Amino acid sequence: MDELKPGFQWPGGHRCALSIVIHVPGFGFSEAGTDQEDLLGLDYTPSGIRNIFRMLDDLDIRATFAFTAESHVDLPDLIREAHERGHEVSASFCSAGGAMIDLTGTLSETIGESVNGVITRIPGFPTSELDEDWGNDSGKAWLIDGRSGDLPTMQRDPDATLIPISPYLLDTTWLSPVRPLPPSSLLETWMLALEAQRQHGLFMPIIVHPHIIGRAGLIGTLTRFLDDVIAHGDVWIARVDHIAATWQVYHEI
């Protein structure tokens, strides 16, 4: 298990940190010839995003939304709305059919603000290789490339915070449309993970999908988990770019 430097504290004196990444494949995914089971029901994505917006507003939480090239074509208004609501907009190159060459630039134009985060690998989705290392000098750049771990790590030249992920912290692991497990199994696992993260002061990124967790009956499971996180009072719930900014300062100490 990863360890922090002695004396480190998350902002506000919190014991650990948690980020919510909403990964949005877009309808064009299913039209691009992919036969991946977890992409069934993608037409629910707009409704799922709106349900997630309402839930996050009710809890006063800001999250990170990651849009693919397909979802940029399908959902430009919802991308702008995510930004206007105070959520981070980032780019996912886990694309089914020919991701845009400059997706980060295109998303930046859509929201009128630079995109700092990129995803290239999530279990169960197509993997992309970028032509060059992702990073910038904003102090907020980050990358999810499929690596595991309990804490972020740093990439230098170009600078980027490398965000670890776990297959057990994805909604697709528990709620696959083809072979779903009881939502209680997701809730129990995530609560156990949260307790371990709090005990050791670590970082817990969860990745969810609007066409899955955003559905009525399932979004309540995520709400219950976040209610529990908030009730502890010592977990910093932050957008991924805010985690990256904290981590870059941490490595300069």
ChimeraX attribute file (.defattr): number of C-alpha atoms within 10 A of each C-alpha:
attribute: neighborCount
match mode: 1-to-1
recipient: residues
	/A:1	7
	/A:2	11
	/A:3	10
	/A:4	12
	/A:5	9
	/A:6	6
	/A:7	5
	/A:8	12
	/A:9	14
	/A:10	19
	/A:11	14
	/A:12	9
	/A:13	11
	/A:14	15
	/A:15	21
	/A:16	23
	/A:17	22
	/A:18	23
	/A:19	22
	/A:20	20
	/A:21	21
	/A:22	22
	/A:23	23
	/A:24	27
	/A:25	28
	/A:26	27
	/A:27	21
	/A:28	21
	/A:29	21
	/A:30	19
	/A:31	12
	/A:32	13
	/A:33	10
	/A:34	15
	/A:35	12
	/A:36	13
	/A:37	13
	/A:38	20
	/A:39	23
	/A:40	15
	/A:41	13
	/A:42	20
	/A:43	15
	/A:44	16
	/A:45	23
	/A:46	20
	/A:47	15
	/A:48	22
	/A:49	23
	/A:50	16
	/A:51	18
	/A:52	22
	/A:53	20
	/A:54	12
	/A:55	18
	/A:56	17
	/A:57	12
	/A:58	10
	/A:59	12
	/A:60	8
	/A:61	18
	/A:62	20
	/A:63	24
	/A:64	24
	/A:65	26
	/A:66	25
	/A:67	29
	/A:68	27
	/A:69	28
	/A:70	25
	/A:71	23
	/A:72	24
	/A:73	13
	/A:74	17
	/A:75	17
	/A:76	15
	/A:77	12
	/A:78	16
	/A:79	23
	/A:80	16
	/A:81	16
	/A:82	21
	/A:83	17
	/A:84	11
	/A:85	13
	/A:86	13
	/A:87	21
	/A:88	23
	/A:89	31
	/A:90	28
	/A:91	27
	/A:92	28
	/A:93	28
	/A:94	28
	/A:95	25
	/A:96	24
	/A:97	16
	/A:98	12
	/A:99	15
	/A:100	15
	/A:101	12
	/A:102	11
	/A:103	20
	/A:104	23
	/A:105	14
	/A:106	17
	/A:107	23
	/A:108	17
	/A:109	12
	/A:110	17
	/A:111	18
	/A:112	11
	/A:113	12
	/A:114	16
	/A:115	22
	/A:116	25
	/A:117	28
	/A:118	26
	/A:119	23
	/A:120	19
	/A:121	21
	/A:122	22
	/A:123	14
	/A:124	14
	/A:125	17
	/A:126	15
	/A:127	18
	/A:128	18
	/A:129	11
	/A:130	11
	/A:131	7
	/A:132	7
	/A:133	14
	/A:134	19
	/A:135	22
	/A:136	15
	/A:137	11
	/A:138	11
	/A:139	19
	/A:140	22
	/A:141	26
	/A:142	31
	/A:143	29
	/A:144	19
	/A:145	18
	/A:146	18
	/A:147	14
	/A:148	14
	/A:149	16
	/A:150	19
	/A:151	21
	/A:152	24
	/A:153	16
	/A:154	15
	/A:155	17
	/A:156	10
	/A:157	10
	/A:158	12
	/A:159	19
	/A:160	28
	/A:161	27
	/A:162	24
	/A:163	26
	/A:164	19
	/A:165	25
	/A:166	17
	/A:167	16
	/A:168	15
	/A:169	18
	/A:170	20
	/A:171	22
	/A:172	23
	/A:173	16
	/A:174	20
	/A:175	19
	/A:176	15
	/A:177	15
	/A:178	10
	/A:179	12
	/A:180	12
	/A:181	13
	/A:182	11
	/A:183	18
	/A:184	11
	/A:185	12
	/A:186	21
	/A:187	17
	/A:188	12
	/A:189	13
	/A:190	19
	/A:191	17
	/A:192	10
	/A:193	15
	/A:194	21
	/A:195	14
	/A:196	14
	/A:197	20
	/A:198	19
	/A:199	11
	/A:200	15
	/A:201	22
	/A:202	23
	/A:203	27
	/A:204	28
	/A:205	21
	/A:206	18
	/A:207	23
	/A:208	19
	/A:209	25
	/A:210	25
	/A:211	24
	/A:212	23
	/A:213	24
	/A:214	26
	/A:215	18
	/A:216	12
	/A:217	10
	/A:218	15
	/A:219	18
	/A:220	15
	/A:221	17
	/A:222	21
	/A:223	17
	/A:224	13
	/A:225	17
	/A:226	19
	/A:227	12
	/A:228	13
	/A:229	18
	/A:230	15
	/A:231	10
	/A:232	11
	/A:233	10
	/A:234	16
	/A:235	25
	/A:236	20
	/A:237	23
	/A:238	21
	/A:239	22
	/A:240	30
	/A:241	24
	/A:242	18
	/A:243	24
	/A:244	26
	/A:245	17
	/A:246	16
	/A:247	21
	/A:248	22
	/A:249	10
	/A:250	14
	/A:251	10
	/A:252	6
	/A:253	7
